[in-house]
Each structure stands twice: as structure tokens, then as C-alpha cells.
Amino acid sequence: MRILVAASELTPLAKTGGLGDVLGALPRALARKGHEVLVFLPFYKTLNLDGIKTKSVPIDVQVSVGAVSQIASLSMVKDRQRGLRICLIHHPEYFDRDAYYTDPSTGKDYPDNAERFTFFCRAVLEAARALDFAPEIVHAHDWQAALLPALLKTEYKEDGFFEDTRSVMTIHNLAHQGQFEADKYSVLNLPEELMAAEQPFEFWGKVNFLKAGICFADHITTVSEKYAEEIQTEKFGCGLDGVLSNRKEAITGILNGVDYTVWSPSRDKFIPYRYHINNLGGKRMTRVELVNAAGLPVREKTPLIGMIARLAHQKGLDLIAEAADRILARDVQMIVLGTGDPVYHEMFESLQEKHPDRMRAFLRHDEALAHQIEAGADIFLMPSLFEPCGLNQMYSLKYGTIPLVHKVGGLADTVIPFDAQNGEGTGFVFEDETPEAMLEALDDAIRVFARKRVWTKLMKNGMRQDFSWDRAVDRYVELFDRTLSR
């Protein structure tokens, strides 16, 4: 099968979160299954090209954004080991910037994001033609690529090159939709009637890229089964629940996988001591080093809570704020890693000043430290208000670090509540969106932690879980086949 994948992030080249991790693994898993995969990514100035060779393609493609015709140049990255090709779309005016979506000097989205990603989507289709890659499936990810299904069903509908092409749109986070003022619709060069009231691009008087992708895609996926259900409700639908409900027969939830070549304690290059399910000594030694590096006292009988998150409301930080002093009044220690809203930066800085022997916050992005926290912590806290999939809880399970999660989205799909009576389950789960419910789950975890044999069994339950991409990719291939057969 010929599969074209388009996204705005791909690990290790470009990443801000889980989208990058998924795109770093799923296309490679498809290629390993023998499919011909071509991935498209913007050629950002800040791409991580350490040890990666790019080769210029002697082809330029012409793209219209509004009334202006512009040129996209192409470069290719070949992953020979996995048979994967990555095509980088280069346009200095749009992509030679210090960040992908947001201007660091203002903290606000770039005002021309509509133009930037309109250019990207149009360039993808024209580059596919120039490279003579006629895809059977176009797999578009999030709002930045959501114009692709719309273009295929409108402007390119009668184009013979794409006559056998079908589109699948994956929603990684419905909260990010690509909404712009109505006057931005002119940059799309699409019929005006598509922006009329309640039509695919119109959303409360604004342009909405993701809504259009949902309306035009042949099939829609989300990154967990639970999230596929949740987004069709008012609570989680972010205003698009009605649109999604109208397409419920075309929505499938497929849980993201984990790349265990990167996230596994037996082969992790970032942790000081490797370990596996039958020899957990390396975890204990990694824990000591992590606590020392954080400047906390080593207390073996005190559970160490880890948290790695984008510091945003979605991640349940307000629950943490309400409960923080009560959490740290318990016999626990806590290490937090992440960046985000300055309000939460101030909160964690204040907490570590107030509780210097119990709390440490690293307010930065640090890939090595993220791995060390996954390996060294005893409990991993994820109190997200909503979580489309979540990857850290799955990483934690493999590292024998017990997840404590809110029962939403992918967290509900991947963490089985622990039953101390029969020893079954993989973590601690709270249902009510309250600090009290979270603290009750934490108290359960602290009680079990004191019973070392029971805790070790719980750790091993988690380490035996398999969330590899091999399982997820089979579901994608099956879905692609069904989409083509329709």
C-alpha cells in the first residue's frame, strides 16, 4: 500500500509533545510491515538534524496561497534501516523561525499560521505529484494537515493523479483546531460556499481547519478508544461534538503505541543503570541517583512521585494547585519536569521553596531527565482533565513506575485499577475530577507502597503490559484497507 503521511512534528526532527513521538514511530512501523511510506514535514529552521543527512531534491513546486504564487523546495531524508522516506517542505518565509507555532517573543500564535499551513498542505499534494508518488491513503494529523482531506474532496476531486486516493484524519488533541478570523478563508482559494453558515469550514463565524478535515476525511481516528467516545460529548467535544456525532460511523479509536527501542529500561541510553523485570536492582540505583541529582534526601521508605507534563490546565495542574500542600504533608517526595503557563511555574517554584526536602521542580525540557524520572520514580502522577491518549503512563508501566491517573481518555484505556486483594491491576485510578479523589488514590498508593512484596507484584504487572506499535499498526492497516474498499 502507498501511504502518504503529513504532520507538523516527527521525532527526532521536530517535537513539542506526543504528536512528534507518534509520528516518529507509526510511519516506521508501517514501513516495517512492507508498505511504501512517504512522510511530509515542514523544514523548520530548528529541525534537529544531528547525525541526519538531508539531500536536496532538484524539484521545486509552485503553490498558491491566496493571490500569491510561491515556491516550495524539497529535501529528502532516507531512513534506510526501515525503508522510510521523509520529504521536508522548505520555504524560508514560513518556516525559518525560532518555534513551530508560537512566537517566543510574544507567547502568541504566529499571525500567519493559516497561510503557513495552507502552504504546507498544498505543497504536500504538489510535491507528491512531482515525486510521482500517487498515494492510496493520505494520513493527515491534527489541524496543521487537516486541509488535505478538504483539498482532495474539492479542488483535487477530478484530478486523475489522486483518483484512487482516500484520506484518514487523526485527531491527537481536539482542543487544538486551527481557528482563524473569517478573512483568513481567502488564503485557501476554495469556494466561498464552504465558508457559509454551518458549512465545513465555518465555526461560529471563524475558519476552522480541523472541522473541515473532520467533515471531508473518508475516515477519522483518535488516539484511544475512550477518547473517540468522549469527543462526541459536550464535555469533551470542544464545540465540535455535534459535527463528530454526525460522523460517528466514520470514527475509530486506535490507541497509540510505544517505541520500546527508546522507552525500555533494559536498553534506555539515558538512565545510569539498566534493569529488567527479573532484576530490578538498576531501578533502585537509578532512583538514588535521581534523588541525589535533585538535591533531595534519600528516603527509601518514602514513595517518590514523578510528574512530566506540559504545564497547562489540561494536565490537571489546578487539581495539583488545590492539593499541593496536602500532598506534601504526606510522607512523599516529588520531582516535576516541564514547561508551560507561568502561573504553574510560579506555583512549583513556591512549593520547592516551602518544602525543600520533599519537592523539586525542573522547569525546562530535558529528554535525558525525563527518562531518568520514568525509571527512578515510584509513582507517576497524571491527573489530566482530559487526555486523548497519553504516553507517559505507558512508559511508566514498562519502567515499573506505577501510574496514578484520572479516569479519562487513553489513561482509562491503559491503566487497570489495582486490587490489593487479588493482586491484579497496574495502577491507581480516580474518577471524580476533584483534589479529594486524587488524594484518596494517592493514599491507596502509599499504603500499598509500604507492602514491598505487593508493590513489587504491582510493578511487574505493569512491566508485562505490551503497548508496542506492532499491535497498533495492524489496526491502522486494517482501517486503511476498509477505507479503500469503500
N, C-alpha and C positions, 0 to 999 in steps of 0.2 A: 504494500500500500504506500502511496506517495502522500506524505503528511507535511503540510506547511504549518509551522508554529510561529506565532507572533506575540511578543511580550515586551514590556519595558524594563525587565530585570532578568538576570540569569547569573547565578553563582558559578564561578568566582569572578566573572567580569563585572557585574553590576548587581548590587544588593542593598535594599533597605530593610527587608524583612522576609517573611515566609514565602512571598511570591518568588523571590530570587532563588531560594532553596528548591522550591518545586520545579522551577524551570531549569535548574542545574541538574535535576535528576530525571524527570519524566521523559524529555526528548531522548536522553541517552538510553533509558530503559526501552523505549520504543525501537531505537536503532539496534539494540542488542537482540531484539526479537526478529530482526531481519527486515524491518520497514525502512523505506527511504525517507529520511527526515531532513528538512531544511528549516533552520530556525532563523528568524529575523529579530534584530535588536538594534536600537539606536546606537550610533558610535559616539558615546559621550566622551567629553574631554577627560573625565575622571575614571574611565574604564581601568580596571585592574588587569594590566597586561603582563604582569611579572611572569616570565618564562613562557609566555604565549606568543606565537608568531602570527602576524596578520599578513595577508597577501592582497595587494590591490587588484581589483578586477577591472580590466580595460573596457568597462562599460559604464556609461552614465545614463540615468533615466530622467525623463522630464516629468515634472509633477506640477499640477496647478493647485494653488491654494488661493481661493477667491479669484481675483482678476490677475494674479501674478503667477507667471510660469517660472518654476525654479528647477534646479538640477540637484539630483541626489547621486553621489558617487558611492561605490560599493567596495567593501573589503571582505575577505573571507578568512575564517578561522576553521581549520580542519582538526577534528578530534579523531586521529587515525585509529586509536585503540578501540573506539566504539563506533566508527563509521558514521560520525555525525558531522554535518556542516553547519556553520553559523555564519550568516551574512550580516554584516554591520552596515547600517544606513548612515552615511556621513553627510552632514550639512552644517557647516560651522555656525551659521546664524542661529540655528535652533538648538544645537547640542554641545557646542563648546562653552559649557557653563560649569559653575562650581558645584551644582547639585542637579538632581534629576527633575524635580517637580517644583521645588520651593526656593525662592531667592533667599540665601542665607543672610543677606543684609537687611531684609525686611521681615523675614519669617512668614511671608505670604506667598501663595502660589504665583508662579510666573504669569503675568497678564496675557501672554500669548500662548498658553498651554493648548488652547483649542487649535491654533494654527500649527503648533509643533506636532501634535499627534494626528491631526488631519494629514499633514505632510508625511508622517511616518507610515500611516495606513495606506495612503495612495502609493507611496514609494514601494511598499511591500508587494503590492499586486503588479506594478510595472516592472519591478526587479525580477519577480517570478517569471514574467513573460520573457524578459531579456535573457534570463538564465535558462530558458526553455524548461522550466520546472512547472508542469501543469498538475496542480495538486488534486488529489481526490478529496482530501479533507483539509480545510483551513481551520486550525485550532487557535482561537483568539482568547487572550487572557486579560481580564479586567477592562476598565473603561478605556485605557490607553490604546487598546487594539479593537475596541468594540465597533468601530466604523467598518471593519472588514465584512462582517455579515451583511450590514446595510448596503455597502457598495456592491457586493456580489448579487444582491437581490434587486438592485436598482440600475445603476449605471452600467454594470458589467453583466447584466442579466442575459443580453443577447450576444455576448462576446463568446465566440466559439472556443477560445482558448480555455475558458473556465466552464464550459457547458457540463462537464461531469463533476464539477466541484460542489461539495456540500460543506456547511460550516457548523462548528461546535463552539459555543461561547462558554468559558468557565469563569464563574464569579468567585473570586478569592475573598472579597470583603465588600458586601453590598453598600457599606457606608460611604465608599469612595465611588462616585458615579460620573465624574466628568461633567459637572453642571456649569453652564456659562450663560451670560446675558444673551437675550434673543438676537441681538445684532450680530453675534458671532456665527449665526447659522449661514451667513453669506459666504463664509470661507469654505464651506463644504461643497459648494457647487452642485447641490442636489435640488430636486423640485420643491417649490415653495409649499405645495400641499402637504408634504411630510412634516411641516412645522405648524400646521393648523391645529386648533384645539383638539386635544386627546389623540393626536396622531403620533407616530413612533418617536419623533424627536422632541415633541413638546412636553414640558413638565412644569406646570404652574407658571407658564409664561416664559420659561427659560429653555435653553437647549440642554438635552441630557443624552450624552453619548451612550452610557450603559443601557438606558431604557431602549434606545434604538437597537443595540446589539441583542437585547432580550427579545424584542419584537421580531427581528429579522433572522436570527440564527435558526438553523434547522433543528438543533438540539441545544439545551442548556445544561451545564453541570455546575454543581457546587462541590466544595472540598470536604464535605462529610454528609452522611445521610441525614443526620439530625438537622443540620443547617438547611438542607433542601426543604425540610418541613417548616422550619422556623421562619424563613424569609417570606412565606406565604401568609404570615400573620401580621396583624397591625403592630405588635410589639417589636418585631424584628425586621419588618419589611422596609423600613426607611422610606416610606411613601410609595414604594413600588409593589406592595403586597398584592394589590388588585391586578396589576399587569402580570405579575408572576402567577397568580392564581388562574388567570385566563389561559396560561400556557402550562398548566400543571402536568399535562400528559407528556410534555416535552422536557421535563426537568428530572434529572437524575443526580443523586448524591454519590460521589465516589471519594472515599477517604484518601487523603494524601498518604504517600509512603515516606519512609525514612531511608536515607542513603547510609547504610551501615558500613560502607567503606570509610566514611567520615565520622559517623556518630556511633562508635562502638568502643567500650573500654578496653577491649583486647587489642585494638590497633590504633587508638587515638594518639596522634603525634603531639598533641598539646598538653597531655597530662604527664606528671612526673613519674607515675608508677602505673603500669597497665595491669589489668586484672580481668578475671572472667568468673562465671557463675560457680565454678568449683574451687576457686581460690580468690577470696575477697580481701586478701591482705593488702593488695595495692590500693584498694579504696580507702582503707583505714589510714595508710601512709599519705595518700593524696589529701585526705581530709585534714591531717595535721599540718601539711604544708600550706594548704589554703587558709586555714585559720591563722597560722603564723604570718603569712603574707598580708592578711587583712589587719594584722595588729591586734587580734583578739586573743584572750587567754584560752589555752587548750583545755576543754572540758569534755572528756569522753562520754560522760553520762548525761550530757546536756544536748538535746537534739539541735542540729544546725539546719536552719531554714535557708534555702536558696531561692532567689527570685531574679529572673532575667526577663525584662519586658521593655517594650516601648512605653514610656511613662505618659500614659494618656487615660482619659476617663474610661474608655472601653475596657481597659485591662483591670478594672476593679480597684483602682487606686483610691477612690473615695471610701470604699469599704476599709481599705488599709488605714486611711487617714482617721476614720472614726474609731478604729480598734487598735491603733498602733501602740498606745501606752499600755493597753490591756494585754496585747500580745507580748510585749517586752517585760511586763510584770511577771510573766510565767518564766519557768526555768528553761529558756531557749536562747539561742543566738541566731543572728540573721545577717545575711550578706545579700545585697541588692546590686544588680548591674543593669544600667540602661540610661537612655536619654529621652527627653521629651519636653513636656509642659514645664515651664519654670516654676509653677506652683508646686509641683511634685518634687522638683529638685530641692526647693527650699524646705519642703517637709522632711525629706530624707536627711538633708544636712542638719536640720534641727534635731532629728531623732538620734543621730550618731553623736551629737554633742551632749545630748541629755542622757544617753545610755552608752557610754564609750566602751564598756566591757561586753556589750551584747549586740551592738548594731554597727555595721559598716556599709556605706553606700559608695559605689564606683559609678559616677555619673558620666559615662562615656561608652563608646562602642569598643569592645575588646574581644575579638574572637577567641583568643587563647584563654582568657579568663572565663569566658562563657563555658568552654569545655571543662575547665577546672571546677567551676561551680557545679556543673552537672555531675561530675564524678565525685566531688568532695562533700556535697551536702547530704544530709539525711532525708530531708523533706523538701519538695519543690512546690512552692505556692503559686497557684494560678487562679485567682478569684474573678476572672473576666466576667463582665456583664453580658457579653456575647463573644463567641469565639468560633468563627467559621470552621476551622479545623484545629489549629494549634499544633505545633511540632514539639515544643519543649516538653510537654507531658509524655510524648512518645520517646524522646531522647532520654528523659529521666528514667522511664521504666527499664530501658536497656542498661542503664548505669546503676541500677539498684537503688535509685533515689526515689522515694515514694511521693507520688503526686498528691497534692491536696487541692481539689478543684471545685469550681462551681458547675453544677449540672446543666451545661448549655453546649450546643453545637458539637464540635468534634471532641470536646472534653467528655461529654456524656457518652459518646460512641467508643471511647478508648480506655476509660478508667472504670474498672469494676469495683464497686464499694466493698471494702474488706469486711469479712465476717470473722471475728476472732474466735467464734465457737467452732467453726469447721475449717478455718484456715484458708478459705477461698476468697479471692478478690485481689486487687492490685493497688488500691489506693483509698483515699478518703474523699468523700463527695458530699457537698452540702447543696440543698435545693433552694431554700429561701434566699433572696437577694438582700441579706441583712448581715451586719457585723456579728450579731449574736449567733447566727447559723454557722458562719465561718469559724468563730471561736469554739463552738461546740465540736466541730470537726477537728480543729487543732487539738483540743483536749483529748479527743479519742486517739489521735496520733501519738500524743505524748504518753498516754497510758500504755499503748502497745509498744512504743519505743523502749520502755522500761523492761519489757519482757523480751530479752535478747533472742531467744530461740524463735519466738513467734515473729519478731521483727525480721529475722534472717529468712524465715519462710516467706514472708511478705515480699522481701526484696527479690527472692528467687522467682516468685510467681511473676513479678514484673519482667524480670530479665528473660523469661521464657517466651514472652509475647513476641509475635512476628508481625511487624508493620512494614515489611520491606516493599519496595516498589514493584517487585515481581508480581505480587498479588494485585496491586492497584492497576498496573499497566494492562493486565489481562482484561480487566473490566473496561478500560478505555478502548482497547482494540475491539472488544465485543460491541461496545456502543458505536464506534465508528462504522463497523460492518452493518449494524442495524440502520444507521443513518443513511448509508449509501444504498441499502436495499429498498428504502422508501422512495 
